[in-house]
Amino acid sequence: MKLAITQYRSAIGRSRKQQDTVRALGIRRLNQTVLHNDTPQIRGMIARVSHLLRVAEQSV
């Protein structure tokens, strides 16, 4: 199972930890979508910045 992660809110004005988490997910621009495997580590990163992201599950 893959997760399609899209950033729909800006990280400007957020804490450095939140900005770094978005960057660690591989997201560089607003409305950019990245695909990641559904792992506990990725789920934890999404949980920290869930207010900035939209997540959709994709079956491969």
N, C-alpha and C positions, 0 to 999 in steps of 0.2 A: 504494500500500500504506500502510495506517495501522498505528500501534502503539498498543495499549491498555496503558497503564502504570498499575499499582496499587501504592501504598505499603502494605506489610504489616508493616514494622518501624519503630519510632519513630526519629526523628532526634535525640531528646534525648540529650545526652552525646556527640554526634558533633562533629567540627570545624565551625567556622563555614562553611568552604568547602562541606562536604557539606550542611549545612542550607540554604545559599543555592542550591545546585544543585537540591535537591528543590523549593524554592520557585520557582525559575526554570522548572521543568517545569510549574508551575501546580498543584502538589499542596499543599493546605493542611491536610488531615486524614488520619488513618490510615484505610486501606481505601478511600480515594477513588481513582477511576479517571479518567484523562484520555486523550484521543486526540490523537496527534500524527502528522504525516507522517513517513515513514521517511527521514530525512536524516542525513548524516554528523555534523552538529552535535548532533542529538538522540541519536544512538547514542553519541557521546562523553560526553554528560551522563549517560546511563544507565550507561555503563561506570564512571564515577566513584562511583556510589552503587548499584551493582548488588546489593549485599548488603542493601539496604533495599527493593528493588522486585521486582515480578513483571511480566514483559513478555509480551504475546501479540500476534501479528500478525493483522490483520484485513484481508481484501480487501474493497474497496468496490465 
